[in-house]
Amino acid sequence: MPHDTGMLDVMASYEAVSIRVGSTPCVPMRGSMLSEALEPVNPFHEGAAGKYFVGRDDQLKRFTRALTALRKAEPAHLYVAGVNGRGKTSCLEKLVEMARESDILAVRVALDGGVRAQQQILAMFEKLLRKVDEIHKEMAGAPRLIAEWKQSSGSPFHLPGSGRLQNDHLLQDLTHVRDVIAELGFRHLVLCIDEGERIEPYALSALKNALLELKEYLVVLSVRLAEDHGDPVRAGKLKLEEIAAAADRDLGAARLFVGGVGLGSFTAEQARYCITRRLEDNAIRFDDAVIDLIVRVAEGLPDRIISYAHQVYDRTEAAETDIATVEIFRQTFVALHKLELDEANALSAQSTSSDRRTLRELARHDVPLTPLDLARKLYADASADVLEPVADALRGVLDRVGDTFCVSTDGRYLVPDPVRRYALEISMEPE
């Protein structure tokens, strides 16, 4: 296996980055010496996900097992499923890095949607060849595959000259790529396909037919879901079966992906680490209360965590301070969620001070509460016989709020939207 330093440098330059995954938060350095030594650079900008990848330990273990199987010529193709913003692209980037650390050539490509099967395969193939050519240029002195791909005659590639997508052409072209990377010292290739839900049915079918003949490839397909009903693995499988069924019911194309990896929300611990990891050795730090608020309002969703933290960071830097405070978070929240705050303020204006206290207490919890639960929290020292009539009064308050903020299920009340929950909490503060 190749270990050439120059080759590793060029591999790192186009996708692979050094990542550390862990579960124990690292606390940023505090104090004026750090602030004087470092210029603040926003680490929450888009594209930084690879370097700061956190969590997903169980999912990465699944991929590690898939790499082991690939080395034994037993590829178990995978799909990564989740609704928008769960970190599918970041996960694929991490998988690329993991494969390369194991001396396996790996690339990530994204699918173009809305085109015929042949055009989609052609576009995907060209992206793959350009990635491989970057390594080929570093190791062999010049790119090779794209030049062969573009030849009008005498090319070892069959797809570009074909009038339609043919299974044997795809197999022959993937075989040629396999032989070229073998000359560079790579025995296997991991192909991570982003935006996999866009794959045209007959492109999926043709890819299946080719991969059944090739044991040197591992394909990981990301699948964006409209909703996952709490089970992204099952929802991803159903989506693949739906696509495969449109290719003359070639359900084997869906079954090619023998395993699924589901991406849900971060746990509170992972969400906090997502923030603190990026702030390590940075001139700006976030108060613990700010981190807790971001985690709470973002509801553990990776894209929302990064979005809130990005804007809090920029606002902190603009304020010429090195500490993001709760006040700065509130300024950010107000700028982002004027509609929700206007609705909450309108409700506050129509409520008595006692009602506002009730609604604020409800908004501070992310689990459903009965009126009696609320009464106990509001009047902790009251006796049981006093709490019962209080609970009845609170029920009337909650029922008047309406479903814009509050929903009731089996006698329990909740403000389900974390944005409206925080908007309600701050609008109901005592004057």
Stockholm file with secondary structure:
# STOCKHOLM 1.0

chainA/1-431         MPHDTGMLDVMASYEAVSIRVGSTPCVPMRGSMLSEALEPVNPFHEGAAGKYFVGRDDQLKRFTRALTALRKAEPAHLYVAGVNGRGKTSCLEKLVEMARESDILAVRVALDGGVRAQQQILAMFEKLLRKVDEIHKEMAGAPRLIAEWKQSSGSPFHLPGSGRLQNDHLLQDLTHVRDVIAELGFRHLVLCIDEGERIEPYALSALKNALLELKEYLVVLSVRLAEDHGDPVRAGKLKLEEIAAAADRDLGAARLFVGGVGLGSFTAEQARYCITRRLEDNAIRFDDAVIDLIVRVAEGLPDRIISYAHQVYDRTEAAETDIATVEIFRQTFVALHKLELDEANALSAQSTSSDRRTLRELARHDVPLTPLDLARKLYADASADVLEPVADALRGVLDRVGDTFCVSTDGRYLVPDPVRRYALEISMEPE
#=GR chainA/1-431 SS CCCCHHHHHHHHHHTCCCCCCCSSCCCCCCSHHHHHHCCCCCTTSTTCTTTTCCCCHHHHHHHHHHHHHHHTTCCCCEEEEEETTSCHHHHHHHHHHHHHHTTCEEEEEECCCSSCHHHHHHHHHHHHHHHHHHHHHHHHSSCCHHHHHHCSSSCSCCGGGCSSCCHHHHHHHHHHHHHHHHHTTCCCEEEEEESGGGCCHHHHHHHHHHHTTCSSEEEEEEEEESCCTTCHHHHHHHHHHHHHHTTTTCTHHHHTCCEEEECCCCCHHHHHHHHHHHHTTCSCEECHHHHHHHHHHHTTCHHHHHHHHHHHHHHHHHTTCSEECHHHHHHHHHHHCHHHHHHHHHHHHTSCHHHHHHHHHHHTCSSCBCHHHHHHHHCTTCCHHHHHHHHHHHHHHHHHHCTTTCEEETTEEECCCHHHHHHHHHHTSCC
#=GC SS_cons         CCCCHHHHHHHHHHTCCCCCCCSSCCCCCCSHHHHHHCCCCCTTSTTCTTTTCCCCHHHHHHHHHHHHHHHTTCCCCEEEEEETTSCHHHHHHHHHHHHHHTTCEEEEEECCCSSCHHHHHHHHHHHHHHHHHHHHHHHHSSCCHHHHHHCSSSCSCCGGGCSSCCHHHHHHHHHHHHHHHHHTTCCCEEEEEESGGGCCHHHHHHHHHHHTTCSSEEEEEEEEESCCTTCHHHHHHHHHHHHHHTTTTCTHHHHTCCEEEECCCCCHHHHHHHHHHHHTTCSCEECHHHHHHHHHHHTTCHHHHHHHHHHHHHHHHHTTCSEECHHHHHHHHHHHCHHHHHHHHHHHHTSCHHHHHHHHHHHTCSSCBCHHHHHHHHCTTCCHHHHHHHHHHHHHHHHHHCTTTCEEETTEEECCCHHHHHHHHHHTSCC
//
